[in-house]
Amino acid sequence: MAWYDVFSAFYDASLERHYREQRVQATAALDLQPGSVVLDLPCGTGQSLPGLCAGVGPSGRVLGVDLSAGMLRQAQRRVERGGLTGVTLARADAATLDLSALGGAPPDRLHIFLGMSVFPNPAATFEHLWSLLAPGGRCVIVDCHAETLSFQGRMVNLLAGADIRRRSWAPLEAVGVAFERRALPSLPLHGGQLFLATALKP
């Protein structure tokens, strides 16, 4: 996580605009309702927090989790600058996350944005996160996929500590109901095709 702590200082300036539209689409796909509880991870610098907070309203909660202390510091600044309420931020490993660190309430929405390609053990991590989601809850995954790595794809893997060759939607497809996957607008700098996958938990 040392690299992400450093990266947090210029992450927004270098990348935020290239994922802004995709974050809007991910928030819309969550079908947020007033009072919803959203687990957002890795929350990074908190780029998704304003939209998520708007969706859940004053009675809802947004639980932001990241393993990088530097990313969380930036997220906390975003919360304070935006006057966002109902946000709880925590430093934790997604693979072993304990909801008691976030108040204990099970989320009814799970938002995994650019996480599945980075988690060291994505299948086991997803299984754990899925177990935390309330029955009837919705999961949205946004990530990048490339069957064959271009130069840019190799750079993305190197800089992000990722593997975008993973079929990151597959764990959700295996367990979710009403699974859907669609392509999102992508640029060469993304290293592959961005996609959005969503499904409900039985």
N, C-alpha and C positions, 0 to 999 in steps of 0.2 A: 504493500500500500504506500510505500515511501514515494514512488513515482506519482501516484495520484494525489498525494499531499502537495507535491510540487506543481503538478498539472493544474490543480484547483485554482492557482493564482491567475492563470490565463486561459482556462478552459472556456469560459463564457465568451471572451473576446474572440477566440479562434474558431469556436464551433457552434455557438448557440444558434446563430441565424440559419445554419444548415439543417437544423432539426426542428425548427419552430413549427412549421406546418404539420409535421408528423406528430408532434406533441398535441397539437389541437385535435387531430384525428383520433389519437389514442384516447384523449379525454372524452371525446364524443362517443367512442365505442364502448366506454365503461358504462354508459347509460346511468350516470349518477343521479341520485335522488336526494332531496333534502333529508338530512339525517344519516346519510350513508357514511360508512367507515371505510376508508381507503388505505390499504397498505401499499406504499410507493417505495420500490427498491430495485436497484440502487438509486437513491434519490439524488445523488451527485450534488451539484450546487443548488438544487432546488428549482430547476427550470420549470418543472411541471406543477409546482405547488400552487401558484396563483390560479391556474385553471381548475385544479382539483378542488381548491377551497371554494371557488365560485360555484362549482357543481354541487357540493355537499351542503352548502349554506351554513348559516350560523349554528344550526343544531347538529351538524356533522363533524367528523374528525378526519384528519389526514395524518397518517403515521409514516414518517419519512425515515428510512433506514439506509445507512451506508457504512462500509468498513473503513473508509478514509476519514480521518479527523479533519484534514484540510478541506475536503469537500463539504463536510458537515458545517464547518465554520462559515463557509460561503453561503450555505443554505440558511443558516441562522441569520446572517446579515440580510438575506433576501426576505425572510419572514419579518424582520424588524423594519426594513425599508418599506415593505408593502403593507404593514399593519395587518398581517394575516393572522387570523384567529383560528383556534381549533387544531393547531399543528403541534405534533409531538415529534421531536427528532431524537434518534438514538443511534449510537455506534454499535453495530453488531454484525456478526457473520450470518448471512442469509441462510446458510446450511444448518445453523443451530439456534436460530432466532427464538427467543422466549417472549411470548406476548405480555408477560407480566412486566417486562421492561417498558412497555408502551401503554400500560393501564389495564391490560388484560382483556379488553373487548375484542371479540373476534371480528375481523374485517369482512364486509360483504362485497368488497371489490379488491382485486389484486392487480397491481399495475407494475409490470416488469419491463422497464424501458432500457434497452442496451445492457441487459444483465446476463441473459442466457448464453451469450457468446463469450462471456468473461468468467462466469462461475467456474472454479476448478473442477467441480463434479456436478455438471448441470442437471443430470437426471435425478440424482439423490437430493439436490438442493430444491429442485422443483417439487419433488414428492413431499418434502417437508413443508414448503410454502403452501402447497395445495391442501395439506392437512390443516393448516391454520385458517383457511378460507371457510366461511360459514356455508352450510348447505343452501343451494339456490343462488350463491354468489357468482359474480362474473369475474373472469380473469382476462386481461389483455396483455399480450406480449408484443413488443415492437423490437425488432432486431434486424441484422443484416445477414444475408446469405450469399455465398459465392461457391459454386461447384468447383471452379478452377480459379486460383488466385492470380489476379493481375499484380503488377508492381504496386499499385495503390492498395490492393487488398493485403499484400504482404506487409506494407507499411502500417495499415490499420491494425493488423494482428500484432505487430511489433510494438507500436506505441500504446495500444490499449490493453496489451496482455490478453488478447482475444483469440478466438478461433472461429472465424466467420464461415468456415466450411461446415460447421454443425448445422443440422436441420433442427434449429432451435424451437420450432413449433411442435415437433413430434411428441414430446411428453404431454403437452396439453391436448393434442389431438387424440392421444391414447385414452384419456380419462374424461374429457369434457363432453358435454351434451351441446348439440347445435353448434358444433365447431365450424368456424369460418376462417379463411385466410385470404388476404388480398395484398397485392403489391402496393407500395407507397411510392411517391415521387422520390427518385434517387439521383444522385450526382456521382461522377467518377470518384470524387474524394471519399465517398462512403465505402468504396472498395468492393461493392457488390450491390445486390438488390435489397432495399429495405422492404420489410413486410410487416403487416399487422395480423395477428392471430387472436381470436377470441372464442370463448366457450363458457358455458355455465357448469357449475358443480352440481351434480345430482343431489 
